[in-house]
Amino acid sequence: MSSILDSKPNDLREGEVVIALPDHSDASVYFIGRIRTPWKTRKDCPKNARAARETGAVCTLELDPRFAAGLLDIERCSHLVVLYWMDKARRDLVVQVPGHLGKGRGTFALRSPVRPNPIAMSVVKLVKVDGTKLEVIALDCIDGTPLLDIKPYYASTDSIPDAMTGA
């Protein structure tokens, strides 16, 4: 089975830096479900959650039934924080050259899915709850992406209007 890590050296942009990954992982996670989206390839995917929100596309979080009780009262939330595993992303770049910047930036200064632990997050609008399926708007991932966690979004604690990114 091939993976994104089998990439050819010529898929790197000038200035990008690759590292050797550790021989073993430090922890394990449980995928609690899968995300269903209209996007089949990375090229089809919106660039970020804002772009995904602008599409208005409804995506579905499909939870494994064993986690159904964890959804109790979730319909009381208008928005959720969704954490997911970008399983198709490479994991060995520590400096990346985003196409829109044209210069190198450290992986931890970017929101790119390319990172040692390809965990992504989006704040989504909850549209509908149907058993273990949640319909949401504003996801920027490929169909079938593993779902890690769902948390309520609290504007009072999660929003920092004067935050800076150094962009």
DSSP file (Angstrom, degrees, kcal/mol; ACC not computed):
  #  RESIDUE AA STRUCTURE BP1 BP2  ACC     N-H-->O    O-->H-N    N-H-->O    O-->H-N    TCO  KAPPA ALPHA  PHI   PSI    X-CA   Y-CA   Z-CA
    1    1 A M              0   0    0      0, 0.0     2,-0.2     0, 0.0     0, 0.0   0.000 360.0 360.0 360.0 126.3    0.0    0.0    0.0
    2    2 A S        -     0   0    0      2,-0.0     2,-0.3     3,-0.0     0, 0.0  -0.555 360.0-166.9 -89.8 157.0    1.5    3.3   -1.0
    3    3 A S    >   -     0   0    0     -2,-0.2     3,-1.8     1,-0.0    85,-0.1  -0.805  41.4 -95.3-132.6 175.1    1.2    6.5    1.0
    4    4 A I  G >  S+     0   0    0     83,-0.3     3,-1.4     1,-0.3    86,-0.2   0.764 119.7  68.9 -63.0 -24.4    1.8   10.2    0.6
    5    5 A L  G 3  S+     0   0    0      1,-0.3    -1,-0.3    84,-0.1    85,-0.0   0.647  83.6  71.4 -70.8 -12.9    5.2    9.6    2.2
    6    6 A D  G <  S+     0   0    0     -3,-1.8    -1,-0.3     2,-0.0    -2,-0.2   0.277  75.6 140.4 -81.7  12.4    6.2    7.6   -0.9
    7    7 A S    <   -     0   0    0     -3,-1.4    -3,-0.0     1,-0.1     5,-0.0  -0.131  58.0-109.4 -57.2 150.7    6.2   11.0   -2.7
    8    8 A K    >   -     0   0    0      1,-0.1     3,-2.2     2,-0.0     4,-0.1  -0.529  24.9-116.3 -78.3 148.6    9.0   11.7   -5.2
    9    9 A P  G >  S+     0   0    0      0, 0.0     3,-1.4     0, 0.0    -1,-0.1   0.795 111.3  67.7 -55.8 -27.7   11.7   14.2   -4.3
   10   10 A N  G 3  S+     0   0    0      1,-0.3    -3,-0.0     0, 0.0    -2,-0.0   0.468  80.9  76.0 -76.8   2.3   10.5   16.5   -7.1
   11   11 A D  G <  S+     0   0    0     -3,-2.2     2,-0.3     2,-0.1    -1,-0.3   0.451  77.9  97.5 -87.8   1.8    7.2   17.2   -5.4
   12   12 A L  S <  S-     0   0    0     -3,-1.4     2,-0.2    -4,-0.1     3,-0.1  -0.652  73.4-130.2 -87.6 144.1    9.0   19.5   -3.0
   13   13 A R    >   -     0   0    0     -2,-0.3     3,-2.2     1,-0.1    -2,-0.1  -0.633  41.5 -84.9 -86.2 152.1    9.1   23.3   -3.6
   14   14 A E  T 3  S+     0   0    0      1,-0.3    -1,-0.1    -2,-0.2     3,-0.1  -0.345 118.0  26.2 -56.2 130.7   12.4   25.0   -3.5
   15   15 A G  T 3  S+     0   0    0      1,-0.3    -1,-0.3    88,-0.1     2,-0.2   0.276  87.5 131.4  97.6  -9.9   13.2   25.9    0.1
   16   16 A E    <   -     0   0    0     -3,-2.2     2,-0.5    81,-0.1    -1,-0.3  -0.508  45.4-146.6 -78.2 148.0   11.2   23.1    1.7
   17   17 A V  E     -A   95   0A   0     78,-1.8    77,-2.5    -2,-0.2    78,-1.2  -0.963   8.2-160.9-121.8 127.6   12.9   21.0    4.4
   18   18 A V  E     -A   93   0A   0     -2,-0.5     2,-0.3    75,-0.2    75,-0.2  -0.825   7.6-166.7-105.0 143.0   12.3   17.3    5.0
   19   19 A I        -     0   0    0     73,-2.8     2,-0.5    -2,-0.3    72,-0.1  -0.847  28.5-106.0-121.3 162.9   13.2   15.4    8.2
   20   20 A A        -     0   0    0     -2,-0.3     3,-0.1     1,-0.0    72,-0.0  -0.772  40.6-130.9 -83.5 131.3   13.4   11.8    9.2
   21   21 A L        -     0   0    0     -2,-0.5    71,-0.1     1,-0.1    -1,-0.0  -0.437  30.6 -87.2 -80.6 157.1   10.4   10.8   11.3
   22   22 A P        -     0   0    0      0, 0.0    -1,-0.1     0, 0.0     3,-0.0  -0.183  33.8-119.8 -58.4 157.2   10.8    8.9   14.6
   23   23 A D  S    S+     0   0    0     -3,-0.1     2,-0.3     1,-0.0    -2,-0.1   0.726  92.0  23.0 -72.8 -22.1   10.8    5.1   14.5
   24   24 A H  S    S-     0   0    0      0, 0.0     2,-0.2     0, 0.0    -1,-0.0  -0.943  79.3-112.3-142.0 161.5    7.7    4.8   16.7
   25   25 A S        -     0   0    0     -2,-0.3     3,-0.1     1,-0.1    -2,-0.0  -0.581  13.6-142.9 -92.5 160.3    4.7    6.8   17.8
   26   26 A D  S    S+     0   0    0     -2,-0.2     2,-0.3     1,-0.1    -1,-0.1   0.611  77.1   8.3 -95.9 -15.4    4.1    8.0   21.3
   27   27 A A        -     0   0    0      2,-0.0     2,-0.3     0, 0.0    -1,-0.1  -0.926  63.9-129.6-153.8 172.8    0.4    7.6   21.5
   28   28 A S        -     0   0    0     -2,-0.3     2,-0.3    -3,-0.1     0, 0.0  -0.928  16.2-155.9-129.6 159.4   -2.6    6.1   19.8
   29   29 A V        -     0   0    0     -2,-0.3     2,-0.5     2,-0.0   119,-0.0  -0.896  14.4-129.7-129.1 160.7   -6.0    7.6   18.9
   30   30 A Y        -     0   0    0     -2,-0.3     2,-0.5   118,-0.2    -2,-0.0  -0.960  18.9-137.1-108.7 121.9   -9.4    6.2   18.2
   31   31 A F        -     0   0    0     -2,-0.5   117,-0.2     1,-0.1     3,-0.1  -0.692  14.0-162.5 -73.6 125.1  -11.1    7.4   15.0
   32   32 A I        -     0   0    0    115,-2.4    32,-3.1    -2,-0.5     2,-0.3   0.461  60.1 -46.0 -91.6  -0.8  -14.7    8.1   16.2
   33   33 A G  E     -CD  63 147B   0    114,-0.8   114,-2.7    30,-0.3     2,-0.3  -0.985  64.4 -79.7 166.7-163.1  -16.0    8.1   12.7
   34   34 A R  E     -CD  62 146B   0     28,-2.1    28,-3.1    -2,-0.3     2,-0.5  -0.923  28.3-127.3-131.3 155.2  -15.6    9.4    9.1
   35   35 A I  E     -CD  61 145B   0    110,-2.3   109,-3.2    -2,-0.3   110,-0.6  -0.900  17.1-154.2-105.7 130.6  -16.3   12.6    7.4
   36   36 A R  E     +C   60   0B   0     24,-3.2    24,-2.5    -2,-0.5   107,-0.1  -0.917  25.2 160.1-105.9 123.1  -18.3   12.6    4.2
   37   37 A T        -     0   0    0     -2,-0.6   106,-0.1    22,-0.2    22,-0.1  -0.867  51.2-114.4-133.8 167.1  -17.7   15.5    1.9
   38   38 A P  S    S+     0   0    0      0, 0.0     2,-0.6     0, 0.0   104,-0.1   0.533  89.2  96.1 -77.8  -4.3  -18.3   16.2   -1.8
   39   39 A W        +     0   0    0    102,-0.4   104,-3.3     1,-0.1    -2,-0.2  -0.774  44.0 175.8 -98.7 121.9  -14.5   16.5   -2.4
   40   40 A K        +     0   0    0     -2,-0.6     2,-0.3   102,-0.2    -1,-0.1   0.694  67.5  33.4 -95.0 -22.4  -12.8   13.4   -3.7
   41   41 A T  S  > S-     0   0    0      1,-0.1     4,-1.1   100,-0.1     3,-0.5  -0.894  80.9-113.4-132.2 162.2   -9.2   14.8   -4.1
   42   42 A R  T  4 S+     0   0    0     -2,-0.3     3,-0.4     1,-0.2    -1,-0.1   0.869 117.4  58.6 -60.0 -36.9   -7.1   17.4   -2.4
   43   43 A K  T  4 S+     0   0    0      1,-0.2    -1,-0.2    -3,-0.0     4,-0.1   0.843 105.5  49.1 -62.3 -34.1   -7.3   19.5   -5.6
   44   44 A D  T  4 S+     0   0    0     -3,-0.5    -1,-0.2     2,-0.1    -2,-0.2   0.753  93.3 100.0 -74.9 -25.5  -11.1   19.6   -5.3
   45   45 A C  S  < S-     0   0    0     -4,-1.1    95,-0.1    -3,-0.4    97,-0.1  -0.251  83.3-105.1 -67.3 143.9  -11.0   20.6   -1.6
   46   46 A P        -     0   0    0      0, 0.0    -1,-0.1     0, 0.0     6,-0.1  -0.390  32.0-119.9 -60.8 149.5  -11.5   24.2   -0.5
   47   47 A K  S    S-     0   0    0      1,-0.1     2,-0.3    -4,-0.1    93,-0.1   0.798  84.0 -12.0 -66.0 -30.5   -8.2   25.7    0.6
   48   48 A N  S  > S-     0   0    0     91,-0.1     4,-2.2     1,-0.0     5,-0.2  -0.929  81.4 -83.0-158.9 178.4   -9.4   26.4    4.2
   49   49 A A  H  > S+     0   0    0     -2,-0.3     4,-2.8     1,-0.2     5,-0.2   0.853 123.5  55.5 -63.8 -35.1  -12.5   26.4    6.4
   50   50 A R  H  > S+     0   0    0      2,-0.2     4,-2.0     1,-0.2    -1,-0.2   0.941 109.7  46.1 -62.6 -45.3  -13.4   29.9    5.3
   51   51 A A  H  > S+     0   0    0      1,-0.2     4,-1.1     2,-0.2    -2,-0.2   0.881 112.3  51.9 -63.1 -36.9  -13.4   28.9    1.7
   52   52 A A  H  X>S+     0   0    0     -4,-2.2     4,-1.0     1,-0.2     5,-0.6   0.906 107.4  52.1 -65.2 -41.3  -15.4   25.8    2.7
   53   53 A R  H ><5S+     0   0    0     -4,-2.8     3,-0.7    85,-0.3    -2,-0.2   0.899 105.8  55.6 -59.5 -40.5  -18.0   28.0    4.5
   54   54 A E  H 3<5S+     0   0    0     -4,-2.0    -1,-0.2     1,-0.2    -2,-0.2   0.767 100.6  58.3 -66.5 -26.1  -18.3   30.1    1.4
   55   55 A T  H 3<5S-     0   0    0     -4,-1.1    -1,-0.2    -3,-0.5    -2,-0.2   0.810  93.7-145.7 -71.1 -27.8  -19.2   27.0   -0.7
   56   56 A G  T <<5 +     0   0    0     -4,-1.0    -3,-0.1    -3,-0.7     2,-0.1   0.551  38.9 161.9  73.2   6.7  -22.2   26.3    1.6
   57   57 A A      < -     0   0    0     -5,-0.6    81,-0.6    82,-0.1     2,-0.5  -0.385  36.4-134.7 -65.1 131.6  -21.6   22.6    1.0
   58   58 A V  E     - E   0 137B   0     79,-0.1     2,-0.3    -2,-0.1    79,-0.2  -0.776  25.8-173.0 -87.8 126.8  -23.2   20.4    3.6
   59   59 A C  E     - E   0 136B   0     77,-3.1    77,-2.9    -2,-0.5     2,-0.5  -0.774  14.9-130.9-115.5 162.0  -20.9   17.6    4.9
   60   60 A T  E     -CE  36 135B   0    -24,-2.5   -24,-3.2    -2,-0.3     2,-0.7  -0.960   3.5-152.6-123.4 128.9  -21.7   14.8    7.2
   61   61 A L  E     -CE  35 134B   0     73,-3.0    73,-2.2    -2,-0.5     2,-0.8  -0.885  18.2-162.4 -91.5 115.8  -19.9   13.6   10.3
   62   62 A E  E     -CE  34 133B   0    -28,-3.1   -28,-2.1    -2,-0.7     2,-0.2  -0.873   8.3-158.1-104.7 105.1  -20.7    9.8   10.5
   63   63 A L  E     -C   33   0B   0     69,-2.8   -30,-0.3    -2,-0.8    69,-0.1  -0.550  25.4-107.5 -83.2 145.0  -19.9    8.6   14.1
   64   64 A D    >   -     0   0    0    -32,-3.1     3,-2.5    -2,-0.2     4,-0.1  -0.532  36.1-120.7 -60.9 132.4  -19.3    5.0   14.9
   65   65 A P  G >  S+     0   0    0      0, 0.0     3,-1.9     0, 0.0     4,-0.3   0.752 108.3  70.8 -54.3 -26.7  -22.5    3.9   16.8
   66   66 A R  G 3  S+     0   0    0      1,-0.3     3,-0.3     2,-0.1     4,-0.1   0.723  99.2  49.8 -64.8 -17.4  -20.5    3.0   19.9
   67   67 A F  G X  S+     0   0    0     -3,-2.5     3,-1.4   -35,-0.2     4,-0.3   0.293  77.6 109.0-100.1   8.9  -20.0    6.8   20.4
   68   68 A A  G X  S+     0   0    0     -3,-1.9     3,-2.1     1,-0.3    -1,-0.2   0.859  71.0  59.0 -55.5 -41.6  -23.7    7.7   20.0
   69   69 A A  G >  S+     0   0    0      1,-0.3     3,-1.5    -4,-0.3    -1,-0.3   0.769  93.0  69.3 -62.2 -23.9  -24.3    8.5   23.7
   70   70 A G  G <  S+     0   0    0     -3,-1.4    -1,-0.3     1,-0.3    -2,-0.2   0.624  88.9  64.8 -68.2 -12.2  -21.6   11.2   23.3
   71   71 A L  G X   +     0   0    0     -3,-2.1     3,-2.6    -4,-0.3     4,-0.4   0.428  68.9 136.7 -90.1   0.6  -24.0   13.2   21.1
   72   72 A L  T <  S-     0   0    0     -3,-1.5    -3,-0.0     1,-0.3    -4,-0.0  -0.283  82.5  -1.9 -53.0 124.1  -26.5   13.7   23.9
   73   73 A D  T >  S+     0   0    0      1,-0.1     3,-1.8     2,-0.0    -1,-0.3   0.505  90.4 129.3  71.4   9.0  -27.6   17.4   23.7
   74   74 A I  G X   +     0   0    0     -3,-2.6     3,-2.2     1,-0.3    -2,-0.1   0.801  61.3  70.6 -64.1 -25.9  -25.3   18.3   20.8
   75   75 A E  G 3  S+     0   0    0     -4,-0.4    -1,-0.3     1,-0.3    -3,-0.1   0.643  84.2  70.9 -66.1 -11.5  -28.3   19.8   19.0
   76   76 A R  G <  S+     0   0    0     -3,-1.8     2,-0.4     2,-0.0    -1,-0.3   0.591  85.0  84.7 -76.9 -10.3  -28.1   22.6   21.5
   77   77 A C    <   -     0   0    0     -3,-2.2     3,-0.1    -4,-0.2    49,-0.1  -0.782  58.0-167.5 -94.9 132.3  -24.9   23.8   19.9
   78   78 A S  S    S+     0   0    0     -2,-0.4    48,-2.6     1,-0.2     2,-0.3   0.804  79.7  26.1 -82.9 -30.6  -25.1   26.0   16.9
   79   79 A H  E     -F  125   0B   0     74,-0.3    74,-1.9    46,-0.3     2,-0.3  -0.957  68.3-164.5-135.4 151.1  -21.4   25.5   16.1
   80   80 A L  E     -FG 124 152B   0     44,-2.3    44,-2.8    -2,-0.3     2,-0.6  -0.930  22.3-127.5-132.1 153.7  -18.8   22.8   16.8
   81   81 A V  E     -FG 123 151B   0     70,-3.5    70,-2.5    -2,-0.3     2,-0.5  -0.930  30.7-162.9 -97.9 122.1  -15.1   22.4   16.7
   82   82 A V  E     -FG 122 150B   0     40,-3.0    40,-1.9    -2,-0.6     2,-0.5  -0.932   5.3-163.6-111.8 126.6  -14.3   19.3   14.6
   83   83 A L  E     +FG 121 149B   0     66,-2.5    65,-2.5    -2,-0.5    66,-1.7  -0.920  17.4 172.5-108.4 132.6  -10.9   17.7   14.8
   84   84 A Y  E     -FG 120 147B   0     36,-2.5    36,-3.3    -2,-0.5     2,-0.7  -0.952  33.5-116.5-143.6 160.7   -9.9   15.3   12.0
   85   85 A W  E     -F  119   0B   0     61,-2.2     2,-2.2    -2,-0.3    34,-0.2  -0.861  16.8-146.9-103.6 111.9   -6.9   13.3   10.8
   86   86 A M    >   +     0   0    0     32,-3.4     3,-1.8    -2,-0.7    33,-0.1  -0.520  25.5 177.1 -78.0  78.8   -5.6   14.4    7.4
   87   87 A D  T 3  S+     0   0    0     -2,-2.2   -83,-0.3     1,-0.3    -1,-0.2   0.576  71.5  54.0 -68.0 -12.1   -4.5   10.8    6.5
   88   88 A K  T 3  S+     0   0    0     -3,-0.1    -1,-0.3   -85,-0.1     2,-0.2   0.477  86.9 103.8 -98.4  -3.8   -3.3   11.6    3.0
   89   89 A A  S <  S-     0   0    0     -3,-1.8   -84,-0.1    24,-0.1   -85,-0.1  -0.498  75.5-115.1 -81.6 145.7   -1.0   14.4    4.0
   90   90 A R        -     0   0    0     -2,-0.2    25,-0.9   -86,-0.2    -1,-0.1  -0.414  21.5-160.3 -72.4 159.8    2.8   14.0    4.2
   91   91 A R        +     0   0    0     23,-0.2    -1,-0.1    -2,-0.1    -2,-0.0   0.291  68.1  76.7-125.8   7.4    4.3   14.2    7.6
   92   92 A D        +     0   0    0     23,-0.1   -73,-2.8   -71,-0.1     2,-0.5   0.306  62.7 103.5-112.3   9.3    8.0   14.9    7.1
   93   93 A L  E     +A   18   0A   0    -75,-0.2   -75,-0.2     1,-0.1     3,-0.1  -0.801  30.4 170.2 -95.0 131.8    8.2   18.6    6.2
   94   94 A V  E    S+     0   0A   0    -77,-2.5    13,-2.4    -2,-0.5     2,-0.4   0.580  77.4  39.8-109.7 -18.8    9.3   21.1    8.8
   95   95 A V  E    S-AB  17 106A   0    -78,-1.2   -78,-1.8    11,-0.3    -1,-0.3  -0.999  75.0-175.4-127.4 129.2    9.7   24.1    6.4
   96   96 A Q  E     - B   0 105A   0      9,-2.8     9,-2.6    -2,-0.4     7,-0.1  -0.864  22.4-145.1-122.3 156.1    7.1   24.5    3.7
   97   97 A V        -     0   0    0     -2,-0.3     7,-0.2     7,-0.2   -81,-0.1  -0.827  21.2-150.9-120.7  90.2    6.8   27.0    0.8
   98   98 A P    >>  -     0   0    0      0, 0.0     4,-3.0     0, 0.0     3,-1.3  -0.359  18.2-126.7 -60.7 138.0    3.1   27.8    0.4
   99   99 A G  T 34 S+     0   0    0      1,-0.3     0, 0.0     2,-0.2     0, 0.0   0.839 108.9  52.7 -55.2 -36.9    2.3   28.6   -3.2
  100  100 A H  T 34 S+     0   0    0      1,-0.2    -1,-0.3     2,-0.1    -3,-0.0   0.691 116.6  38.6 -76.5 -17.1    0.6   31.9   -2.3
  101  101 A L  T <4 S-     0   0    0     -3,-1.3    -2,-0.2     2,-0.1    -1,-0.2   0.819  83.2-155.6 -97.5 -39.8    3.7   33.0   -0.2
  102  102 A G     <  +     0   0    0     -4,-3.0     2,-0.3     1,-0.2    -3,-0.1   0.580  65.2  82.8  73.5   8.8    6.5   31.8   -2.4
  103  103 A K  S    S-     0   0    0     -5,-0.4    -1,-0.2    -7,-0.1    -2,-0.1  -0.968  86.1 -88.2-141.7 159.2    8.9   31.7    0.6
  104  104 A G        +     0   0    0     -2,-0.3     2,-0.3    -7,-0.2    -7,-0.2  -0.338  39.1 175.6 -72.5 144.1    9.6   29.2    3.4
  105  105 A R  E     -B   96   0A   0     -9,-2.6    -9,-2.8    -2,-0.1     5,-0.1  -0.988  38.0 -98.4-141.2 146.4    7.7   29.1    6.7
  106  106 A G  E >   -B   95   0A   0     -2,-0.3     3,-2.3   -11,-0.2   -11,-0.3  -0.372  32.5-120.9 -63.3 141.9    8.0   26.7    9.6
  107  107 A T  G >  S+     0   0    0    -13,-2.4     3,-1.6     1,-0.3     5,-0.2   0.852 112.8  56.8 -51.1 -39.6    5.3   24.0    9.6
  108  108 A F  G 3  S+     0   0    0    -14,-0.3    -1,-0.3     1,-0.3    -2,-0.1   0.522 100.6  58.3 -77.8  -2.2    4.1   25.2   13.0
  109  109 A A  G <  S+     0   0    0     -3,-2.3     2,-0.3    57,-0.0    -1,-0.3   0.252 103.5  68.0-101.4   8.9    3.5   28.7   11.7
  110  110 A L  S <  S-     0   0    0     -3,-1.6    -4,-0.0    -4,-0.1     0, 0.0  -0.840  71.6-139.9-125.6 161.0    1.1   27.4    9.0
  111  111 A R        +     0   0    0     -2,-0.3    -3,-0.1     9,-0.0    -4,-0.1   0.219  59.1 135.2-100.0  12.0   -2.4   25.8    9.0
  112  112 A S        -     0   0    0     -5,-0.2    -2,-0.1     1,-0.1   -64,-0.0  -0.206  64.0-128.7 -57.4 148.0   -1.3   23.3    6.3
  113  113 A P  S    S+     0   0    0      0, 0.0     2,-0.9     0, 0.0    -1,-0.1   0.648  87.0  98.0 -72.3 -13.3   -2.3   19.7    6.7
  114  114 A V        +     0   0    0      4,-0.1   -23,-0.2   -25,-0.1    -2,-0.1  -0.675  55.7 114.2 -80.3 108.5    1.4   18.8    6.1
  115  115 A R  S    S-     0   0    0    -25,-0.9   -21,-0.1    -2,-0.9   -23,-0.1  -0.968  81.2 -91.5-166.8 162.9    2.8   18.3    9.7
  116  116 A P  S    S+     0   0    0      0, 0.0    -1,-0.1     0, 0.0   -25,-0.1   0.881 125.8  27.5 -55.1 -40.2    4.2   15.6   11.9
  117  117 A N  S    S-     0   0    0      2,-0.1     2,-3.3    -3,-0.1   -26,-0.0  -0.909  86.3-147.3-120.7 100.5    0.7   14.9   13.3
  118  118 A P        +     0   0    0      0, 0.0   -32,-3.4     0, 0.0     2,-0.5  -0.251  38.7 154.4 -74.7  63.1   -1.7   15.9   10.5
  119  119 A I  E     -F   85   0B   0     -2,-3.3     2,-0.3   -34,-0.2   -34,-0.2  -0.786  20.0-172.7 -90.9 127.9   -4.5   17.0   12.9
  120  120 A A  E     -F   84   0B   0    -36,-3.3   -36,-2.5    -2,-0.5     2,-0.4  -0.823   4.7-163.5-116.4 158.6   -6.8   19.6   11.4
  121  121 A M  E     +F   83   0B   0     -2,-0.3     2,-0.3   -38,-0.2   -38,-0.2  -0.999   7.7 179.0-142.6 146.7   -9.6   21.5   13.0
  122  122 A S  E     -F   82   0B   0    -40,-1.9   -40,-3.0    -2,-0.4     2,-0.7  -0.996  27.8-132.1-141.6 146.3  -12.6   23.5   11.7
  123  123 A V  E     -F   81   0B   0     -2,-0.3     2,-0.3   -42,-0.2   -42,-0.2  -0.901  39.9-174.0 -93.6 121.3  -15.3   25.4   13.4
  124  124 A V  E     -F   80   0B   0    -44,-2.8   -44,-2.3    -2,-0.7     2,-0.5  -0.802  27.9-118.2-119.5 157.1  -18.5   24.3   11.7
  125  125 A K  E     -FH  79 137B   0     12,-2.1    12,-1.6    -2,-0.3     2,-0.6  -0.833  29.4-132.1 -91.4 127.5  -22.1   25.2   11.7
  126  126 A L  E     + H   0 136B   0    -48,-2.6    10,-0.2    -2,-0.5     3,-0.1  -0.711  31.9 170.0 -81.4 121.1  -24.3   22.4   12.9
  127  127 A V  E     -     0   0B   0      8,-3.2     2,-0.3    -2,-0.6     9,-0.2   0.825  59.4  -5.1 -98.9 -42.0  -27.2   22.0   10.5
  128  128 A K  E     - H   0 135B   0      7,-1.5     7,-2.9     2,-0.0     2,-0.5  -0.995  49.0-148.1-158.7 145.2  -28.9   18.8   11.5
  129  129 A V  E     + H   0 134B   0     -2,-0.3     2,-0.3     5,-0.2     5,-0.2  -0.986  19.1 171.4-117.5 126.6  -28.6   15.8   13.8
  130  130 A D  E >   - H   0 133B   0      3,-3.1     3,-1.6    -2,-0.5     2,-0.4  -0.790  63.6 -67.7-135.5  90.0  -29.9   12.4   12.6
  131  131 A G  T 3  S-     0   0    0     -2,-0.3    -1,-0.1     1,-0.3   -60,-0.0  -0.513 119.4 -10.6  65.5-119.1  -28.9    9.6   14.9
  132  132 A T  T 3  S+     0   0    0     -2,-0.4   -69,-2.8   -69,-0.1     2,-0.5   0.180 120.7  92.2 -98.1  17.0  -25.1    9.3   14.6
  133  133 A K  E <   -EH  62 130B   0     -3,-1.6    -3,-3.1   -71,-0.2     2,-0.5  -0.951  54.4-169.1-114.5 128.7  -24.9   11.6   11.6
  134  134 A L  E     -EH  61 129B   0    -73,-2.2   -73,-3.0    -2,-0.5     2,-0.5  -0.968  11.9-148.5-115.9 124.3  -24.3   15.3   11.9
  135  135 A E  E     +EH  60 128B   0     -7,-2.9    -8,-3.2    -2,-0.5    -7,-1.5  -0.810  29.9 168.3 -91.3 129.7  -24.8   17.6    9.0
  136  136 A V  E     -EH  59 126B   0    -77,-2.9   -77,-3.1    -2,-0.5     2,-0.4  -0.898  28.9-136.1-138.4 162.5  -22.4   20.5    9.1
  137  137 A I  E    S+EH  58 125B   0    -12,-1.6   -12,-2.1    -2,-0.3   -84,-0.1  -0.985  75.1  44.0-123.4 136.2  -21.1   23.4    7.0
  138  138 A A        +     0   0    0    -81,-0.6     2,-0.4    -2,-0.4   -85,-0.3   0.741  63.6 142.6 108.0  36.5  -17.4   24.5    6.7
  139  139 A L        -     0   0    0    -82,-0.3    -1,-0.3   -87,-0.2   -82,-0.1  -0.844  30.6-165.7-102.2 143.9  -15.2   21.4    6.4
  140  140 A D        +     0   0    0     -2,-0.4     2,-0.3   -95,-0.1   -91,-0.1  -0.436  49.1 103.5-123.7  55.8  -12.2   21.5    4.1
  141  141 A C  S    S-     0   0    0     -2,-0.1  -102,-0.4   -93,-0.1     2,-0.1  -0.900  71.1 -92.7-138.0 165.6  -11.2   17.8    3.8
  142  142 A I    >   -     0   0    0     -2,-0.3     3,-1.7     1,-0.1  -102,-0.2  -0.442  54.5 -88.4 -76.1 147.1  -11.4   14.9    1.4
  143  143 A D  T 3  S+     0   0    0   -104,-3.3  -107,-0.2     1,-0.3    -1,-0.1  -0.300 114.8  27.9 -54.4 133.2  -14.4   12.5    1.6
  144  144 A G  T 3  S+     0   0    0   -109,-3.2    -1,-0.3     1,-0.3  -108,-0.2   0.441  80.1 158.7  92.8   1.2  -13.6    9.6    4.0
  145  145 A T  E <   -D   35   0B   0     -3,-1.7  -110,-2.3  -110,-0.6    -1,-0.3  -0.328  48.3-106.4 -59.0 135.3  -11.3   11.6    6.3
  146  146 A P  E     -D   34   0B   0      0, 0.0   -61,-2.2     0, 0.0     2,-0.5  -0.420  28.9-134.9 -66.9 137.2  -11.0   10.1    9.8
  147  147 A L  E     +DG  33  84B   0   -114,-2.7  -115,-2.4   -63,-0.2  -114,-0.8  -0.815  24.1 177.5 -95.8 127.0  -12.9   12.0   12.5
  148  148 A L  E     -     0   0B   0    -65,-2.5     2,-0.3    -2,-0.5   -64,-0.2   0.863  58.0 -21.9 -95.6 -45.4  -10.9   12.4   15.8
  149  149 A D  E     - G   0  83B   0    -66,-1.7   -66,-2.5  -118,-0.1     2,-0.4  -0.991  42.9-144.2-164.4 160.7  -13.2   14.5   18.0
  150  150 A I  E     + G   0  82B   0     -2,-0.3   -68,-0.2   -68,-0.2   -70,-0.0  -0.999  23.0 173.9-134.2 132.9  -16.1   16.9   18.2
  151  151 A K  E     - G   0  81B   0    -70,-2.5   -70,-3.5    -2,-0.4     2,-0.2  -0.967  36.4-101.2-136.0 152.3  -16.3   19.7   20.8
  152  152 A P  E     - G   0  80B   0      0, 0.0     2,-0.5     0, 0.0   -72,-0.2  -0.504  34.6-128.1 -70.3 143.5  -18.8   22.6   21.3
  153  153 A Y        -     0   0    0    -74,-1.9     2,-0.6    -2,-0.2   -74,-0.3  -0.827  20.3-164.1 -91.5 128.4  -17.6   26.0   20.1
  154  154 A Y    >>  -     0   0    0     -2,-0.5     4,-3.7     1,-0.1     3,-1.2  -0.933   9.7-164.8-115.1 107.7  -17.8   28.7   22.7
  155  155 A A  H 3> S+     0   0    0     -2,-0.6     4,-1.1     1,-0.3    -1,-0.1   0.843  88.9  62.0 -58.2 -33.1  -17.6   32.2   21.2
  156  156 A S  H 34 S+     0   0    0      1,-0.2    -1,-0.3     2,-0.1    -3,-0.0   0.772 123.2  16.2 -67.4 -25.5  -17.0   33.6   24.7
  157  157 A T  H <4 S+     0   0    0     -3,-1.2    -2,-0.2     3,-0.0    -1,-0.2   0.662 125.2  52.3-117.8 -26.0  -13.8   31.6   25.1
  158  158 A D  H  < S+     0   0    0     -4,-3.7     2,-0.5     2,-0.0    -3,-0.2   0.678  92.3  80.0 -89.2 -18.5  -12.7   30.4   21.7
  159  159 A S     <  +     0   0    0     -4,-1.1     0, 0.0    -5,-0.4     0, 0.0  -0.789  47.1 176.1 -97.0 128.7  -12.8   33.7   19.8
  160  160 A I    >   -     0   0    0     -2,-0.5     3,-2.1     1,-0.1    -4,-0.0  -0.801   7.8-171.8-127.6  88.1   -9.9   36.1   20.2
  161  161 A P  T 3  S+     0   0    0      0, 0.0    -1,-0.1     0, 0.0    -2,-0.0   0.756  82.2  48.7 -56.8 -30.3  -10.7   39.0   17.9
  162  162 A D  T 3  S+     0   0    0      2,-0.1     2,-0.0     0, 0.0     0, 0.0   0.249  80.2 131.5 -97.1  15.7   -7.3   40.7   18.2
  163  163 A A    <   -     0   0    0     -3,-2.1     2,-0.3     1,-0.0    -3,-0.0  -0.329  44.4-148.3 -64.3 148.3   -5.2   37.6   17.6
  164  164 A M        -     0   0    0      1,-0.1    -2,-0.1     2,-0.0    -1,-0.0  -0.920  20.4-172.4-122.8 147.1   -2.4   38.0   15.0
  165  165 A T        -     0   0    0     -2,-0.3    -1,-0.1     0, 0.0    -2,-0.0   0.514  40.2-123.6-112.3 -10.2   -0.9   35.4   12.6
  166  166 A G              0   0    0      1,-0.1    -2,-0.0     0, 0.0   -57,-0.0   0.699 360.0 360.0  72.6  18.6    2.0   37.3   11.2
  167  167 A A              0   0    0      0, 0.0    -1,-0.1     0, 0.0    -3,-0.0   0.473 360.0 360.0 -67.2 360.0    0.7   36.8    7.7
